[in-house]
Amino acid sequence: MSNNFDLCSLMNLEPLFTLSIIPDNYIMPIEQARKVLKIEAQSILGMIKKLGPEFEKAIDIILKSKGRVILTGMGKSGLIARKISATLNSTGTPSLFLHPGEAIHGDLGMVTHDDVVLAISNSGQTAEINTILPILNNMGSNIISFTGGLESPMAMISDVVIDVGVKREACPLGLAPTASTTAALAMGDALAVVLLNRRSFNEDDFKKFHPGGSLGERLSISVSEIMLTGGKLPLVLAGSKVQSAIEEINAKGLGAAFIIDKDQMLAGIITDGDLRRALIKGKNILEMNVEEIMSPSPKTIDENKSAAEALELMELKAITHLAILNRSKRIKGIVHLHDLLGREEFKVNGGFHSTKRAYR
């Protein structure tokens, strides 16, 4: 009889049991889960003794800033940055997430010198982040870092370095970010809550940002009440030279110009980022036609949509401008991200609407 003879297979029967070899280092699931939770709890507790002057300095920088907090991070740290940004937004501190990879290709136009940048990287060696931070530093933005790499390039260029380093990851291989991301997230929550208290942000303010799960009363007004119209619109006729677009961008101060045809139909948009990309390619942009560097098919939103919906679309598409068209698809207005996320007030049809109750 062959050694490969299998009676169960021959009789088309299922075996009564399967013999498996349990490795020597096997850990029971519950025991392993407890170990993970213990490591992550210890990583958070380890943050307590690291709090000090640097944390207080970060709070002061953010409170004194006239802009927003721009969160940035790659991979798992990027996901943590997005969550911290969401927490800041819902507790009275205007914030945005900036993907460092996209930032290299033009999205740095989202950041102004009034903004504070909060970069997250456990090692401080993330190439994409260390590429954009010197540029942001030259723009005049203050930089705060959450990192365990206190001697890293990211730490060296930062105005404030908050140590979120952990002794070990919960991952047994020490590879998957686990305890380190938990520690960074907890530090972000601590930052948001302290800012909330310093702003005297109360329950009524919180409800404004969370009625029925929406962004809040502050963003519940319609786009038509916020959009800029008429002479405030940055418009350039198709066929014009790029120089005309630059002059219009500079004159209207919105960081972009819409390209329209003779019938006021929207053809494209030129942003500060488009201009930078063209210059990097070594092009003589002043002699070029606007069509050569514009981005076609700009994102638009209906004027009857809410400001919250406009903000959601901008964050989803990582853009700072939305065009508003009338029923004939002609350009009618523009909404800028800064008008949605202004700290003290935001524009309403060219005027201002106070939000000081929520942003003391």
C-alpha positions in Angstrom: 0.0 0.0 0.0 1.4 3.5 -1.0 2.4 5.8 1.8 0.2 8.4 0.1 -2.9 6.4 0.5 -5.7 8.5 2.1 -8.7 6.5 3.2 -10.9 9.5 3.7 -10.2 10.8 0.2 -10.8 7.4 -1.3 -14.1 7.1 0.4 -15.0 10.7 -0.3 -15.3 11.4 3.5 -14.4 14.4 5.5 -11.7 13.7 8.1 -12.9 13.7 11.7 -10.1 16.0 12.8 -7.1 17.9 11.4 -3.8 17.7 13.1 -2.0 21.1 13.2 1.4 22.0 14.6 1.2 24.8 17.2 4.4 26.9 17.2 6.5 27.1 20.4 6.0 30.9 20.5 2.2 30.7 20.2 0.3 33.3 22.3 -3.4 32.9 23.0 -5.5 35.6 21.2 -6.8 37.3 24.3 -3.4 37.3 25.9 -1.9 38.9 22.8 -4.6 41.5 22.6 -4.1 42.4 26.2 -0.4 42.8 25.5 -1.1 45.2 22.6 -3.4 47.3 24.7 -0.9 47.5 27.6 1.9 48.6 25.3 -0.4 51.3 23.7 -1.6 52.5 27.1 2.0 52.7 28.3 2.9 54.8 25.2 0.2 57.3 26.1 1.2 57.4 29.8 4.7 58.0 28.6 3.6 61.3 26.9 2.7 62.8 30.3 6.2 63.3 31.5 7.2 64.7 28.1 4.9 67.6 28.4 6.6 70.9 29.1 7.6 74.3 27.7 7.5 73.1 24.1 3.9 72.2 24.4 3.0 75.5 26.0 5.0 77.3 23.2 3.0 75.4 20.6 -0.3 76.5 22.2 0.8 80.2 22.3 1.9 80.1 18.6 -1.5 78.7 17.5 -3.5 81.1 19.6 -1.5 84.1 18.3 -1.8 82.9 14.6 -4.2 84.8 12.3 -4.4 81.7 10.1 -5.2 78.0 10.4 -3.4 74.9 11.6 -2.2 73.0 8.6 -1.7 69.3 9.5 0.6 67.2 7.4 1.9 63.6 7.5 2.5 60.6 5.2 1.0 57.1 5.5 -0.4 56.2 8.9 0.9 59.5 10.3 -1.2 61.2 7.6 -4.3 59.4 8.9 -3.5 60.6 12.4 -3.0 64.1 11.1 -6.4 64.0 9.4 -8.1 63.0 12.6 -6.4 65.7 14.6 -7.4 68.2 12.0 -11.0 67.1 12.3 -10.9 67.4 16.1 -9.4 70.9 15.9 -12.1 72.0 13.5 -14.9 70.7 15.7 -13.5 72.4 18.8 -12.9 75.9 17.6 -9.5 75.9 15.9 -9.7 76.2 12.0 -7.6 73.5 10.4 -6.8 71.7 7.2 -4.9 68.5 6.2 -2.2 69.0 3.6 -0.9 65.8 1.9 2.9 66.3 1.6 3.1 64.4 -1.7 0.4 66.6 -3.3 1.9 69.7 -1.8 5.1 69.1 -3.8 3.0 69.3 -6.9 1.2 72.6 -6.3 -1.0 72.3 -3.2 1.4 74.4 -1.2 -0.8 77.2 -2.5 -3.2 76.2 0.2 -0.8 77.6 2.9 -0.2 81.2 3.8 2.4 82.8 6.0 -0.3 83.3 8.7 -0.8 79.6 9.0 0.8 77.3 11.6 2.1 73.9 10.2 1.9 70.8 12.4 3.9 68.0 10.9 3.7 64.4 12.1 6.5 61.8 11.6 7.6 59.2 14.1 11.2 59.2 12.7 11.3 62.8 11.4 13.0 61.4 8.3 9.9 61.4 6.0 11.3 62.6 2.6 8.1 64.3 1.4 7.7 66.3 4.7 11.3 67.3 4.8 11.0 68.5 1.2 8.1 70.9 1.9 9.0 72.2 5.4 11.9 74.4 4.2 9.6 76.0 1.7 6.9 76.6 4.3 9.6 78.0 6.6 10.7 80.4 4.0 7.1 81.5 3.5 7.0 82.5 7.2 4.8 79.8 8.5 5.6 78.6 12.1 6.3 74.9 12.2 5.4 72.5 15.0 6.6 68.9 14.9 5.2 65.7 16.5 8.2 63.3 16.3 10.3 60.8 18.1 13.3 61.8 16.0 14.5 64.7 18.1 17.7 65.1 16.1 16.0 64.5 12.7 15.9 67.0 9.8 12.2 67.6 10.6 13.0 68.6 14.1 15.9 70.8 13.1 13.8 73.0 11.0 10.8 73.2 13.4 10.1 76.1 15.7 8.7 73.7 18.2 9.4 70.0 18.7 7.0 67.9 20.8 8.5 64.5 21.6 6.0 61.7 20.9 8.5 59.0 20.7 7.7 55.6 22.2 9.9 52.8 23.5 8.4 50.1 21.2 5.6 49.4 18.8 2.8 47.0 19.7 3.5 45.2 16.5 5.8 42.2 17.4 7.9 42.9 14.3 8.4 46.5 15.3 7.4 47.6 11.8 3.7 48.6 11.7 3.0 52.0 13.3 0.9 51.1 16.4 1.9 52.6 19.7 3.6 55.5 17.9 0.5 56.6 16.1 -1.6 56.1 19.3 0.8 58.4 21.1 0.7 61.1 18.4 -3.1 61.0 18.3 -3.3 61.4 22.1 -1.0 64.3 22.0 -3.1 65.9 19.2 -6.2 65.5 21.4 -4.4 67.1 24.3 -3.5 70.0 22.0 -7.1 70.4 20.8 -8.6 70.3 24.3 -6.1 72.8 25.8 -6.9 75.2 22.8 -10.6 74.6 23.4 -10.2 75.7 27.0 -8.0 78.7 26.2 -10.6 79.9 23.7 -13.4 79.5 26.3 -15.1 77.3 23.8 -18.3 76.1 25.5 -21.1 73.6 24.9 -23.2 76.2 22.9 -20.2 76.8 20.6 -19.7 73.1 20.2 -23.4 72.6 19.2 -22.9 75.2 16.4 -20.4 72.9 14.8 -22.4 69.7 15.4 -26.2 70.2 14.8 -27.3 66.8 13.5 -23.8 65.9 12.5 -23.1 68.9 10.2 -20.2 71.3 10.5 -22.3 73.7 12.5 -24.3 76.8 12.4 -21.3 78.8 11.3 -21.3 76.9 8.0 -25.0 76.4 7.6 -25.6 79.6 5.5 -25.8 79.2 1.8 -23.0 79.7 -0.7 -24.9 82.6 -2.2 -24.5 84.5 1.0 -20.7 84.0 1.1 -19.6 84.2 -2.6 -17.9 87.2 -4.0 -19.5 88.6 -7.1 -19.3 91.5 -9.6 -16.1 93.5 -9.5 -14.6 91.2 -6.8 -14.4 88.3 -9.3 -10.9 87.6 -10.7 -11.7 87.1 -14.4 -9.5 86.9 -17.5 -10.7 86.6 -21.0 -9.6 83.5 -23.0 -6.8 84.3 -25.4 -5.2 86.8 -23.0 -1.5 86.6 -22.0 -0.6 85.0 -18.7 0.7 88.5 -17.6 -3.0 89.6 -17.6 -3.9 86.7 -15.3 -1.0 87.5 -12.9 -2.2 91.1 -12.7 -5.7 90.0 -12.0 -4.6 87.5 -9.4 -2.6 90.3 -7.7 -5.4 92.8 -7.9 -8.1 90.6 -6.5 -5.9 88.9 -3.9 -7.6 85.5 -4.1 -4.7 83.5 -5.4 -6.4 82.5 -8.6 -8.2 83.8 -11.7 -11.0 82.3 -13.7 -10.6 82.1 -17.5 -13.9 82.9 -19.3 -14.9 83.3 -23.0 -16.7 86.3 -24.4 -20.0 84.9 -23.3 -18.9 84.6 -19.6 -18.7 80.8 -19.9 -16.1 79.3 -17.6 -13.2 77.8 -19.5 -10.6 77.2 -16.8 -8.7 78.5 -13.7 -5.1 79.7 -13.1 -3.9 79.4 -9.6 -0.6 80.4 -7.9 0.3 76.7 -8.1 -0.2 76.7 -11.9 2.1 79.6 -12.2 4.8 78.0 -10.0 4.6 74.7 -11.9 5.1 76.6 -15.2 8.0 78.5 -13.9 9.7 75.4 -12.6 9.5 74.0 -16.1 11.5 77.0 -17.3 8.7 78.5 -19.4 8.5 82.2 -20.3 5.0 82.4 -18.9 4.5 86.2 -19.5 4.4 85.6 -23.3 2.2 82.5 -23.1 -1.6 82.5 -23.5 -3.6 81.6 -20.5 -4.9 78.4 -22.1 -1.4 77.0 -22.1 -1.1 76.8 -18.3 -4.7 76.9 -17.0 -6.4 74.0 -15.4 -9.5 73.2 -17.4 -12.9 72.3 -15.9 -12.6 74.0 -12.5 -14.7 72.6 -9.6 -18.0 74.4 -9.2 -20.9 74.4 -6.7 -24.5 75.5 -6.8 -25.1 78.8 -5.0 -28.0 77.2 -3.0 -25.6 74.7 -1.4 -24.4 75.3 2.2 -21.0 76.7 3.2 -20.5 73.3 4.9 -21.0 71.5 1.6 -18.5 73.9 -0.1 -15.9 73.2 2.6 -16.4 69.5 2.3 -15.9 69.6 -1.5 -12.8 71.8 -1.1 -11.2 69.4 1.4 -12.1 66.3 -0.7 -10.6 67.8 -3.8 -7.7 69.6 -1.9 -8.6 72.9 -3.6 -9.0 76.5 -2.3 -11.4 78.0 -4.8 -14.9 77.1 -6.1 -16.7 78.7 -9.0 -20.5 79.4 -8.8 -22.4 79.3 -12.1 -25.8 80.5 -12.9 -28.5 78.5 -14.7 -26.9 79.4 -18.0 -23.6 78.0 -16.8 -22.0 81.5 -16.8 -19.7 82.6 -14.0 -21.6 84.2 -11.2 -19.4 84.1 -8.1 -16.4 82.6 -6.3 -16.0 81.1 -2.8 -12.5 81.0 -1.3 -11.5 78.6 1.4 -10.2 81.4 3.6 -13.7 83.0 3.7 -15.0 79.7 5.1 -12.3 79.2 7.7 -11.5 82.7 8.8 -10.7 82.8 12.6 -12.6 85.9 13.7 -14.9 86.6 10.7 -15.7 85.6 7.2 -16.9 87.5 4.2 -20.6 87.6 3.3 -21.1 89.1 -0.1 -18.0 91.2 0.3 -18.9 92.3 3.9 -18.0 90.5 7.1 -19.9 88.1 9.4 -18.6 87.9 12.9 -17.9 84.5 14.6 -16.2 85.9 17.7 -18.6 84.0 20.0 -17.0 80.7 18.8 -13.5 82.1 18.5 -12.7 84.1 21.5 
